[in-house]
Amino acid sequence: LEIRNIVGAIANETGLASRFIGQIRIHADYATVELPDGMPPHIMKHLQRTFVAGKAMRISRSNGPS
């Protein structure tokens, strides 16, 4: 999985310009992506059904750094 795959999937599926996609960190079992505040619920729901490099995004909101 590469950052460009994640950016491409989010930009293509949401129409969000890549410049609005913040920092992306790829970990062994998951990745974190900073998205603009106030993303509409229907966009988040759509991203939950999106695949990146053959894997489901399984996207969820985070409460910030832990």
N, CA, C and O atoms as a Tripos MOL2 file, in Angstrom:
@<TRIPOS>MOLECULE
protein
  264   263    66     0     0
PROTEIN
NO_CHARGES

@<TRIPOS>ATOM
      1 N           0.8480   -1.1780    0.0000 N.3       1 LEU1
      2 CA          0.0000    0.0000    0.0000 C.3       1 LEU1
      3 C           0.8890    1.2360    0.0000 C.2       1 LEU1
      4 O           1.8400    1.3280    0.7770 O.2       1 LEU1
      5 N           0.5800    2.1590   -0.8550 N.am      2 GLU2
      6 CA          1.3650    3.3810   -0.9520 C.3       2 GLU2
      7 C           0.4690    4.5990   -0.7340 C.2       2 GLU2
      8 O          -0.7370    4.5490   -0.9760 O.2       2 GLU2
      9 N           1.0680    5.6730   -0.2820 N.am      3 ILE3
     10 CA          0.3320    6.9060   -0.0340 C.3       3 ILE3
     11 C          -0.4270    7.3410   -1.2750 C.2       3 ILE3
     12 O          -1.5800    7.7620   -1.1800 O.2       3 ILE3
     13 N           0.1960    7.2470   -2.4240 N.am      4 ARG4
     14 CA         -0.4740    7.6950   -3.6540 C.3       4 ARG4
     15 C          -1.7430    6.8970   -3.9380 C.2       4 ARG4
     16 O          -2.6880    7.4300   -4.5200 O.2       4 ARG4
     17 N          -1.7780    5.6120   -3.5320 N.am      5 ASN5
     18 CA         -2.9880    4.7970   -3.6990 C.3       5 ASN5
     19 C          -4.1250    5.3400   -2.8470 C.2       5 ASN5
     20 O          -5.2690    5.4200   -3.2960 O.2       5 ASN5
     21 N          -3.8010    5.7110   -1.6160 N.am      6 ILE6
     22 CA         -4.8090    6.2360   -0.6990 C.3       6 ILE6
     23 C          -5.3210    7.5840   -1.1900 C.2       6 ILE6
     24 O          -6.5290    7.8130   -1.2430 O.2       6 ILE6
     25 N          -4.4050    8.4720   -1.5460 N.am      7 VAL7
     26 CA         -4.7950    9.7950   -2.0490 C.3       7 VAL7
     27 C          -5.6540    9.6530   -3.3000 C.2       7 VAL7
     28 O          -6.6900   10.3070   -3.4220 O.2       7 VAL7
     29 N          -5.2350    8.8120   -4.2170 N.am      8 GLY8
     30 CA         -5.9800    8.6110   -5.4570 C.3       8 GLY8
     31 C          -7.3830    8.0930   -5.2110 C.2       8 GLY8
     32 O          -8.3390    8.5660   -5.8260 O.2       8 GLY8
     33 N          -7.5140    7.1230   -4.3170 N.am      9 ALA9
     34 CA         -8.8290    6.5590   -4.0290 C.3       9 ALA9
     35 C          -9.7410    7.6050   -3.4030 C.2       9 ALA9
     36 O         -10.8960    7.7420   -3.8060 O.2       9 ALA9
     37 N          -9.2350    8.3410   -2.4230 N.am     10 ILE10
     38 CA        -10.0650    9.3500   -1.7590 C.3      10 ILE10
     39 C         -10.4380   10.4600   -2.7340 C.2      10 ILE10
     40 O         -11.5970   10.8720   -2.7890 O.2      10 ILE10
     41 N          -9.4810   10.9410   -3.4940 N.am     11 ALA11
     42 CA         -9.7530   12.0250   -4.4540 C.3      11 ALA11
     43 C         -10.7430   11.5650   -5.5260 C.2      11 ALA11
     44 O         -11.6750   12.2960   -5.8610 O.2      11 ALA11
     45 N         -10.5490   10.3740   -6.0570 N.am     12 ASN12
     46 CA        -11.4360    9.8710   -7.1120 C.3      12 ASN12
     47 C         -12.8480    9.6000   -6.6120 C.2      12 ASN12
     48 O         -13.8220    9.8940   -7.3050 O.2      12 ASN12
     49 N         -12.9590    9.0450   -5.4200 N.am     13 GLU13
     50 CA        -14.2680    8.6570   -4.9000 C.3      13 GLU13
     51 C         -15.0700    9.8270   -4.3400 C.2      13 GLU13
     52 O         -16.3010    9.7930   -4.3510 O.2      13 GLU13
     53 N         -14.3850   10.8660   -3.8470 N.am     14 THR14
     54 CA        -15.0930   11.9730   -3.2060 C.3      14 THR14
     55 C         -15.1080   13.2460   -4.0360 C.2      14 THR14
     56 O         -15.9420   14.1230   -3.8090 O.2      14 THR14
     57 N         -14.1950   13.3580   -4.9970 N.am     15 GLY15
     58 CA        -14.0570   14.6010   -5.7410 C.3      15 GLY15
     59 C         -13.2570   15.6330   -4.9720 C.2      15 GLY15
     60 O         -13.1280   16.7730   -5.4200 O.2      15 GLY15
     61 N         -12.7200   15.2570   -3.8290 N.am     16 LEU16
     62 CA        -11.9180   16.1450   -2.9970 C.3      16 LEU16
     63 C         -10.5490   16.3290   -3.6400 C.2      16 LEU16
     64 O          -9.8770   15.3540   -3.9750 O.2      16 LEU16
     65 N         -10.1440   17.5760   -3.8100 N.am     17 ALA17
     66 CA         -8.8200   17.8470   -4.3820 C.3      17 ALA17
     67 C          -7.7460   17.3060   -3.4410 C.2      17 ALA17
     68 O          -7.8700   17.4180   -2.2220 O.2      17 ALA17
     69 N          -6.7100   16.7290   -4.0010 N.am     18 SER18
     70 CA         -5.6690   16.1010   -3.1910 C.3      18 SER18
     71 C          -5.0060   17.0840   -2.2280 C.2      18 SER18
     72 O          -4.4690   16.6700   -1.2010 O.2      18 SER18
     73 N          -5.0340   18.3640   -2.5390 N.am     19 ARG19
     74 CA         -4.4030   19.3420   -1.6420 C.3      19 ARG19
     75 C          -5.1430   19.4570   -0.3080 C.2      19 ARG19
     76 O          -4.5920   19.9830    0.6580 O.2      19 ARG19
     77 N          -6.3940   18.9670   -0.2450 N.am     20 PHE20
     78 CA         -7.1640   19.0080    0.9900 C.3      20 PHE20
     79 C          -6.9980   17.7430    1.8230 C.2      20 PHE20
     80 O          -7.5400   17.6490    2.9250 O.2      20 PHE20
     81 N          -6.2620   16.7860    1.3110 N.am     21 ILE21
     82 CA         -5.9860   15.5610    2.0510 C.3      21 ILE21
     83 C          -4.6910   15.7900    2.8040 C.2      21 ILE21
     84 O          -3.6450   16.0490    2.2090 O.2      21 ILE21
     85 N          -4.7770   15.6900    4.1280 N.am     22 GLY22
     86 CA         -3.6360   15.9920    4.9830 C.3      22 GLY22
     87 C          -2.6570   14.8400    5.0860 C.2      22 GLY22
     88 O          -2.5360   14.0050    4.1890 O.2      22 GLY22
     89 N          -1.9730   14.8280    6.1960 N.am     23 GLN23
     90 CA         -0.9190   13.8540    6.4350 C.3      23 GLN23
     91 C          -1.4650   12.4310    6.4330 C.2      23 GLN23
     92 O          -2.5380   12.1580    6.9710 O.2      23 GLN23
     93 N          -0.7090   11.5390    5.8210 N.am     24 ILE24
     94 CA         -1.0510   10.1210    5.7670 C.3      24 ILE24
     95 C           0.0990    9.3520    6.4040 C.2      24 ILE24
     96 O           1.2660    9.5530    6.0670 O.2      24 ILE24
     97 N          -0.2560    8.4710    7.3280 N.am     25 ARG25
     98 CA          0.7490    7.6180    7.9640 C.3      25 ARG25
     99 C           0.3450    6.1730    7.7400 C.2      25 ARG25
    100 O          -0.7840    5.7780    8.0300 O.2      25 ARG25
    101 N           1.2640    5.4010    7.2290 N.am     26 ILE26
    102 CA          0.9920    3.9790    6.9750 C.3      26 ILE26
    103 C           1.6780    3.1590    8.0670 C.2      26 ILE26
    104 O           2.8850    3.2700    8.2820 O.2      26 ILE26
    105 N           0.8870    2.3380    8.7490 N.am     27 HIS27
    106 CA          1.3710    1.4600    9.8120 C.3      27 HIS27
    107 C           1.2530    0.0190    9.3240 C.2      27 HIS27
    108 O           0.7660   -0.2270    8.2210 O.2      27 HIS27
    109 N           1.6880   -0.9080   10.1220 N.am     28 ALA28
    110 CA          1.6630   -2.3200    9.7160 C.3      28 ALA28
    111 C           0.2530   -2.8130    9.4230 C.2      28 ALA28
    112 O           0.0390   -3.5230    8.4400 O.2      28 ALA28
    113 N          -0.7110   -2.4450   10.2640 N.am     29 ASP29
    114 CA         -2.0740   -2.9830   10.1370 C.3      29 ASP29
    115 C          -3.1080   -1.9660    9.6900 C.2      29 ASP29
    116 O          -4.2500   -2.3400    9.4220 O.2      29 ASP29
    117 N          -2.7510   -0.7010    9.6030 N.am     30 TYR30
    118 CA         -3.7070    0.3400    9.2460 C.3      30 TYR30
    119 C          -2.9680    1.5940    8.7840 C.2      30 TYR30
    120 O          -1.7450    1.6880    8.8900 O.2      30 TYR30
    121 N          -3.7210    2.5330    8.2790 N.am     31 ALA31
    122 CA         -3.1730    3.8350    7.8880 C.3      31 ALA31
    123 C          -4.0700    4.9140    8.4690 C.2      31 ALA31
    124 O          -5.2670    4.6970    8.6560 O.2      31 ALA31
    125 N          -3.5000    6.0680    8.7540 N.am     32 THR32
    126 CA         -4.2920    7.2090    9.1970 C.3      32 THR32
    127 C          -4.2060    8.2890    8.1310 C.2      32 THR32
    128 O          -3.1660    8.4930    7.5040 O.2      32 THR32
    129 N          -5.3260    8.9730    7.9430 N.am     33 VAL33
    130 CA         -5.4120   10.0220    6.9220 C.3      33 VAL33
    131 C          -6.1110   11.2240    7.5400 C.2      33 VAL33
    132 O          -7.1780   11.0920    8.1390 O.2      33 VAL33
    133 N          -5.5050   12.3880    7.3930 N.am     34 GLU34
    134 CA         -6.1480   13.6110    7.8670 C.3      34 GLU34
    135 C          -7.0300   14.1540    6.7500 C.2      34 GLU34
    136 O          -6.5600   14.4670    5.6560 O.2      34 GLU34
    137 N          -8.3260   14.2570    7.0580 N.am     35 LEU35
    138 CA         -9.3040   14.7940    6.1090 C.3      35 LEU35
    139 C          -9.8770   16.0730    6.7000 C.2      35 LEU35
    140 O          -9.8160   16.2780    7.9120 O.2      35 LEU35
    141 N         -10.4340   16.9350    5.8560 N.am     36 PRO36
    142 CA        -10.9960   18.1890    6.3690 C.3      36 PRO36
    143 C         -12.0960   17.9530    7.3990 C.2      36 PRO36
    144 O         -12.8560   16.9890    7.3060 O.2      36 PRO36
    145 N         -12.1670   18.8500    8.3840 N.am     37 ASP37
    146 CA        -13.2690   18.8020    9.3490 C.3      37 ASP37
    147 C         -14.5840   18.9650    8.6050 C.2      37 ASP37
    148 O         -14.6540   19.6440    7.5800 O.2      37 ASP37
    149 N         -15.6070   18.3450    9.1230 N.am     38 GLY38
    150 CA        -16.9290   18.5220    8.5440 C.3      38 GLY38
    151 C         -17.1990   17.7200    7.2880 C.2      38 GLY38
    152 O         -18.0770   18.0730    6.5020 O.2      38 GLY38
    153 N         -16.4500   16.6400    7.0910 N.am     39 MET39
    154 CA        -16.7430   15.7900    5.9310 C.3      39 MET39
    155 C         -18.1730   15.2850    6.0840 C.2      39 MET39
    156 O         -18.5290   14.7500    7.1340 O.2      39 MET39
    157 N         -18.9970   15.4480    5.0490 N.am     40 PRO40
    158 CA        -20.3970   15.0210    5.1450 C.3      40 PRO40
    159 C         -20.5100   13.5180    5.4160 C.2      40 PRO40
    160 O         -19.7210   12.7300    4.8940 O.2      40 PRO40
    161 N         -21.4810   13.1300    6.2240 N.am     41 PRO41
    162 CA        -21.6630   11.7090    6.5530 C.3      41 PRO41
    163 C         -21.8090   10.8170    5.3250 C.2      41 PRO41
    164 O         -21.3240    9.6850    5.3270 O.2      41 PRO41
    165 N         -22.4690   11.3080    4.2730 N.am     42 HIS42
    166 CA        -22.6440   10.4530    3.0910 C.3      42 HIS42
    167 C         -21.3130   10.1940    2.3900 C.2      42 HIS42
    168 O         -21.1390    9.1460    1.7680 O.2      42 HIS42
    169 N         -20.3790   11.1270    2.4820 N.am     43 ILE43
    170 CA        -19.0370   10.9160    1.8940 C.3      43 ILE43
    171 C         -18.2930    9.8620    2.7180 C.2      43 ILE43
    172 O         -17.6700    8.9600    2.1570 O.2      43 ILE43
    173 N         -18.3580    9.9760    4.0330 N.am     44 MET44
    174 CA        -17.6910    8.9930    4.8920 C.3      44 MET44
    175 C         -18.2750    7.6040    4.6480 C.2      44 MET44
    176 O         -17.5340    6.6220    4.5930 O.2      44 MET44
    177 N         -19.5840    7.5160    4.5020 N.am     45 LYS45
    178 CA        -20.2570    6.2280    4.2500 C.3      45 LYS45
    179 C         -19.7870    5.6560    2.9000 C.2      45 LYS45
    180 O         -19.5520    4.4530    2.7780 O.2      45 LYS45
    181 N         -19.6560    6.5140    1.9080 N.am     46 HIS46
    182 CA        -19.1860    6.0700    0.6000 C.3      46 HIS46
    183 C         -17.7480    5.5430    0.6980 C.2      46 HIS46
    184 O         -17.4200    4.5190    0.0990 O.2      46 HIS46
    185 N         -16.9060    6.2320    1.4430 N.am     47 LEU47
    186 CA        -15.5190    5.7940    1.5900 C.3      47 LEU47
    187 C         -15.4270    4.4480    2.3060 C.2      47 LEU47
    188 O         -14.4740    3.7000    2.0870 O.2      47 LEU47
    189 N         -16.3940    4.1310    3.1480 N.am     48 GLN48
    190 CA        -16.4020    2.8410    3.8360 C.3      48 GLN48
    191 C         -16.5900    1.6860    2.8580 C.2      48 GLN48
    192 O         -16.2660    0.5420    3.1750 O.2      48 GLN48
    193 N         -17.1090    1.9840    1.6780 N.am     49 ARG49
    194 CA        -17.3130    0.9460    0.6530 C.3      49 ARG49
    195 C         -16.2380    1.0120   -0.4410 C.2      49 ARG49
    196 O         -16.3510    0.3510   -1.4740 O.2      49 ARG49
    197 N         -15.2090    1.8100   -0.2030 N.am     50 THR50
    198 CA        -14.1590    2.0140   -1.1990 C.3      50 THR50
    199 C         -12.9850    1.0730   -0.9390 C.2      50 THR50
    200 O         -12.6440    0.7770    0.2060 O.2      50 THR50
    201 N         -12.3770    0.6130   -2.0290 N.am     51 PHE51
    202 CA        -11.2070   -0.2630   -1.9340 C.3      51 PHE51
    203 C          -9.9610    0.4800   -2.3840 C.2      51 PHE51
    204 O         -10.0030    1.2910   -3.3100 O.2      51 PHE51
    205 N          -8.8470    0.1910   -1.7130 N.am     52 VAL52
    206 CA         -7.5450    0.7540   -2.0710 C.3      52 VAL52
    207 C          -6.5960   -0.4200   -2.2570 C.2      52 VAL52
    208 O          -6.3820   -1.2120   -1.3380 O.2      52 VAL52
    209 N          -6.0380   -0.5240   -3.4340 N.am     53 ALA53
    210 CA         -5.1180   -1.6190   -3.7480 C.3      53 ALA53
    211 C          -5.7330   -2.9800   -3.3780 C.2      53 ALA53
    212 O          -5.0530   -3.8600   -2.8500 O.2      53 ALA53
    213 N          -7.0270   -3.1310   -3.6670 N.am     54 GLY54
    214 CA         -7.7020   -4.3980   -3.4350 C.3      54 GLY54
    215 C          -8.1610   -4.6420   -2.0050 C.2      54 GLY54
    216 O          -8.6790   -5.7180   -1.7080 O.2      54 GLY54
    217 N          -7.9840   -3.6740   -1.1120 N.am     55 LYS55
    218 CA         -8.3920   -3.8400    0.2820 C.3      55 LYS55
    219 C          -9.4380   -2.7960    0.6450 C.2      55 LYS55
    220 O          -9.3330   -1.6360    0.2470 O.2      55 LYS55
    221 N         -10.4540   -3.2160    1.4080 N.am     56 ALA56
    222 CA        -11.4850   -2.2880    1.8540 C.3      56 ALA56
    223 C         -10.8780   -1.2390    2.7700 C.2      56 ALA56
    224 O         -10.0270   -1.5530    3.6010 O.2      56 ALA56
    225 N         -11.3160    0.0170    2.6180 N.am     57 MET57
    226 CA        -10.7740    1.0890    3.4430 C.3      57 MET57
    227 C         -11.1560    0.9510    4.9090 C.2      57 MET57
    228 O         -10.3500    1.2660    5.7840 O.2      57 MET57
    229 N         -12.3860    0.4790    5.1990 N.am     58 ARG58
    230 CA        -12.8570    0.3740    6.5870 C.3      58 ARG58
    231 C         -12.5550    1.6620    7.3510 C.2      58 ARG58
    232 O         -11.9940    1.6260    8.4460 O.2      58 ARG58
    233 N         -12.9220    2.7680    6.7810 N.am     59 ILE59
    234 CA        -12.6220    4.0730    7.3340 C.3      59 ILE59
    235 C         -13.4930    4.3890    8.5490 C.2      59 ILE59
    236 O         -14.6640    4.0140    8.6040 O.2      59 ILE59
    237 N         -12.9090    5.0740    9.5080 N.am     60 SER60
    238 CA        -13.6510    5.5360   10.6780 C.3      60 SER60
    239 C         -13.0230    6.8220   11.1710 C.2      60 SER60
    240 O         -11.8740    7.1310   10.8570 O.2      60 SER60
    241 N         -13.7890    7.5650   11.9460 N.am     61 ARG61
    242 CA        -13.2840    8.8230   12.5130 C.3      61 ARG61
    243 C         -12.4420    8.5120   13.7430 C.2      61 ARG61
    244 O         -12.7130    7.5710   14.4890 O.2      61 ARG61
    245 N         -11.4220    9.3260   13.9280 N.am     62 SER62
    246 CA        -10.5640    9.2120   15.1000 C.3      62 SER62
    247 C         -10.7780   10.4510   15.9660 C.2      62 SER62
    248 O         -11.1500   11.5130   15.4670 O.2      62 SER62
    249 N         -10.5460   10.3080   17.2210 N.am     63 ASN63
    250 CA        -10.6610   11.4490   18.1180 C.3      63 ASN63
    251 C          -9.3430   12.2290   18.2110 C.2      63 ASN63
    252 O          -9.1730   13.0650   19.0980 O.2      63 ASN63
    253 N          -8.4330   11.9550   17.3110 N.am     64 GLY64
    254 CA         -7.1480   12.6550   17.3140 C.3      64 GLY64
    255 C          -6.0440   11.7750   17.8520 C.2      64 GLY64
    256 O          -6.2400   10.5810   18.0740 O.2      64 GLY64
    257 N          -4.8890   12.3650   18.0610 N.am     65 PRO65
    258 CA         -3.7280   11.5790   18.5300 C.3      65 PRO65
    259 C          -3.9950   10.9150   19.8630 C.2      65 PRO65
    260 O          -4.6520   11.4800   20.7380 O.2      65 PRO65
    261 N          -3.4780    9.7080   20.0040 N.am     66 SER66
    262 CA         -3.6590    9.0070   21.2820 C.3      66 SER66
    263 C          -2.3320    8.8150   21.9740 C.2      66 SER66
    264 O          -2.2810    8.2440   23.0630 O.2      66 SER66
@<TRIPOS>BOND
     1     1     2 1
     2     2     3 1
     3     3     4 2
     4     3     5 am
     5     5     6 1
     6     6     7 1
     7     7     8 2
     8     7     9 am
     9     9    10 1
    10    10    11 1
    11    11    12 2
    12    11    13 am
    13    13    14 1
    14    14    15 1
    15    15    16 2
    16    15    17 am
    17    17    18 1
    18    18    19 1
    19    19    20 2
    20    19    21 am
    21    21    22 1
    22    22    23 1
    23    23    24 2
    24    23    25 am
    25    25    26 1
    26    26    27 1
    27    27    28 2
    28    27    29 am
    29    29    30 1
    30    30    31 1
    31    31    32 2
    32    31    33 am
    33    33    34 1
    34    34    35 1
    35    35    36 2
    36    35    37 am
    37    37    38 1
    38    38    39 1
    39    39    40 2
    40    39    41 am
    41    41    42 1
    42    42    43 1
    43    43    44 2
    44    43    45 am
    45    45    46 1
    46    46    47 1
    47    47    48 2
    48    47    49 am
    49    49    50 1
    50    50    51 1
    51    51    52 2
    52    51    53 am
    53    53    54 1
    54    54    55 1
    55    55    56 2
    56    55    57 am
    57    57    58 1
    58    58    59 1
    59    59    60 2
    60    59    61 am
    61    61    62 1
    62    62    63 1
    63    63    64 2
    64    63    65 am
    65    65    66 1
    66    66    67 1
    67    67    68 2
    68    67    69 am
    69    69    70 1
    70    70    71 1
    71    71    72 2
    72    71    73 am
    73    73    74 1
    74    74    75 1
    75    75    76 2
    76    75    77 am
    77    77    78 1
    78    78    79 1
    79    79    80 2
    80    79    81 am
    81    81    82 1
    82    82    83 1
    83    83    84 2
    84    83    85 am
    85    85    86 1
    86    86    87 1
    87    87    88 2
    88    87    89 am
    89    89    90 1
    90    90    91 1
    91    91    92 2
    92    91    93 am
    93    93    94 1
    94    94    95 1
    95    95    96 2
    96    95    97 am
    97    97    98 1
    98    98    99 1
    99    99   100 2
   100    99   101 am
   101   101   102 1
   102   102   103 1
   103   103   104 2
   104   103   105 am
   105   105   106 1
   106   106   107 1
   107   107   108 2
   108   107   109 am
   109   109   110 1
   110   110   111 1
   111   111   112 2
   112   111   113 am
   113   113   114 1
   114   114   115 1
   115   115   116 2
   116   115   117 am
   117   117   118 1
   118   118   119 1
   119   119   120 2
   120   119   121 am
   121   121   122 1
   122   122   123 1
   123   123   124 2
   124   123   125 am
   125   125   126 1
   126   126   127 1
   127   127   128 2
   128   127   129 am
   129   129   130 1
   130   130   131 1
   131   131   132 2
   132   131   133 am
   133   133   134 1
   134   134   135 1
   135   135   136 2
   136   135   137 am
   137   137   138 1
   138   138   139 1
   139   139   140 2
   140   139   141 am
   141   141   142 1
   142   142   143 1
   143   143   144 2
   144   143   145 am
   145   145   146 1
   146   146   147 1
   147   147   148 2
   148   147   149 am
   149   149   150 1
   150   150   151 1
   151   151   152 2
   152   151   153 am
   153   153   154 1
   154   154   155 1
   155   155   156 2
   156   155   157 am
   157   157   158 1
   158   158   159 1
   159   159   160 2
   160   159   161 am
   161   161   162 1
   162   162   163 1
   163   163   164 2
   164   163   165 am
   165   165   166 1
   166   166   167 1
   167   167   168 2
   168   167   169 am
   169   169   170 1
   170   170   171 1
   171   171   172 2
   172   171   173 am
   173   173   174 1
   174   174   175 1
   175   175   176 2
   176   175   177 am
   177   177   178 1
   178   178   179 1
   179   179   180 2
   180   179   181 am
   181   181   182 1
   182   182   183 1
   183   183   184 2
   184   183   185 am
   185   185   186 1
   186   186   187 1
   187   187   188 2
   188   187   189 am
   189   189   190 1
   190   190   191 1
   191   191   192 2
   192   191   193 am
   193   193   194 1
   194   194   195 1
   195   195   196 2
   196   195   197 am
   197   197   198 1
   198   198   199 1
   199   199   200 2
   200   199   201 am
   201   201   202 1
   202   202   203 1
   203   203   204 2
   204   203   205 am
   205   205   206 1
   206   206   207 1
   207   207   208 2
   208   207   209 am
   209   209   210 1
   210   210   211 1
   211   211   212 2
   212   211   213 am
   213   213   214 1
   214   214   215 1
   215   215   216 2
   216   215   217 am
   217   217   218 1
   218   218   219 1
   219   219   220 2
   220   219   221 am
   221   221   222 1
   222   222   223 1
   223   223   224 2
   224   223   225 am
   225   225   226 1
   226   226   227 1
   227   227   228 2
   228   227   229 am
   229   229   230 1
   230   230   231 1
   231   231   232 2
   232   231   233 am
   233   233   234 1
   234   234   235 1
   235   235   236 2
   236   235   237 am
   237   237   238 1
   238   238   239 1
   239   239   240 2
   240   239   241 am
   241   241   242 1
   242   242   243 1
   243   243   244 2
   244   243   245 am
   245   245   246 1
   246   246   247 1
   247   247   248 2
   248   247   249 am
   249   249   250 1
   250   250   251 1
   251   251   252 2
   252   251   253 am
   253   253   254 1
   254   254   255 1
   255   255   256 2
   256   255   257 am
   257   257   258 1
   258   258   259 1
   259   259   260 2
   260   259   261 am
   261   261   262 1
   262   262   263 1
   263   263   264 2
@<TRIPOS>SUBSTRUCTURE
     1 LEU1         2 RESIDUE 1 A LEU
     2 GLU2         6 RESIDUE 1 A GLU
     3 ILE3        10 RESIDUE 1 A ILE
     4 ARG4        14 RESIDUE 1 A ARG
     5 ASN5        18 RESIDUE 1 A ASN
     6 ILE6        22 RESIDUE 1 A ILE
     7 VAL7        26 RESIDUE 1 A VAL
     8 GLY8        30 RESIDUE 1 A GLY
     9 ALA9        34 RESIDUE 1 A ALA
    10 ILE10       38 RESIDUE 1 A ILE
    11 ALA11       42 RESIDUE 1 A ALA
    12 ASN12       46 RESIDUE 1 A ASN
    13 GLU13       50 RESIDUE 1 A GLU
    14 THR14       54 RESIDUE 1 A THR
    15 GLY15       58 RESIDUE 1 A GLY
    16 LEU16       62 RESIDUE 1 A LEU
    17 ALA17       66 RESIDUE 1 A ALA
    18 SER18       70 RESIDUE 1 A SER
    19 ARG19       74 RESIDUE 1 A ARG
    20 PHE20       78 RESIDUE 1 A PHE
    21 ILE21       82 RESIDUE 1 A ILE
    22 GLY22       86 RESIDUE 1 A GLY
    23 GLN23       90 RESIDUE 1 A GLN
    24 ILE24       94 RESIDUE 1 A ILE
    25 ARG25       98 RESIDUE 1 A ARG
    26 ILE26      102 RESIDUE 1 A ILE
    27 HIS27      106 RESIDUE 1 A HIS
    28 ALA28      110 RESIDUE 1 A ALA
    29 ASP29      114 RESIDUE 1 A ASP
    30 TYR30      118 RESIDUE 1 A TYR
    31 ALA31      122 RESIDUE 1 A ALA
    32 THR32      126 RESIDUE 1 A THR
    33 VAL33      130 RESIDUE 1 A VAL
    34 GLU34      134 RESIDUE 1 A GLU
    35 LEU35      138 RESIDUE 1 A LEU
    36 PRO36      142 RESIDUE 1 A PRO
    37 ASP37      146 RESIDUE 1 A ASP
    38 GLY38      150 RESIDUE 1 A GLY
    39 MET39      154 RESIDUE 1 A MET
    40 PRO40      158 RESIDUE 1 A PRO
    41 PRO41      162 RESIDUE 1 A PRO
    42 HIS42      166 RESIDUE 1 A HIS
    43 ILE43      170 RESIDUE 1 A ILE
    44 MET44      174 RESIDUE 1 A MET
    45 LYS45      178 RESIDUE 1 A LYS
    46 HIS46      182 RESIDUE 1 A HIS
    47 LEU47      186 RESIDUE 1 A LEU
    48 GLN48      190 RESIDUE 1 A GLN
    49 ARG49      194 RESIDUE 1 A ARG
    50 THR50      198 RESIDUE 1 A THR
    51 PHE51      202 RESIDUE 1 A PHE
    52 VAL52      206 RESIDUE 1 A VAL
    53 ALA53      210 RESIDUE 1 A ALA
    54 GLY54      214 RESIDUE 1 A GLY
    55 LYS55      218 RESIDUE 1 A LYS
    56 ALA56      222 RESIDUE 1 A ALA
    57 MET57      226 RESIDUE 1 A MET
    58 ARG58      230 RESIDUE 1 A ARG
    59 ILE59      234 RESIDUE 1 A ILE
    60 SER60      238 RESIDUE 1 A SER
    61 ARG61      242 RESIDUE 1 A ARG
    62 SER62      246 RESIDUE 1 A SER
    63 ASN63      250 RESIDUE 1 A ASN
    64 GLY64      254 RESIDUE 1 A GLY
    65 PRO65      258 RESIDUE 1 A PRO
    66 SER66      262 RESIDUE 1 A SER
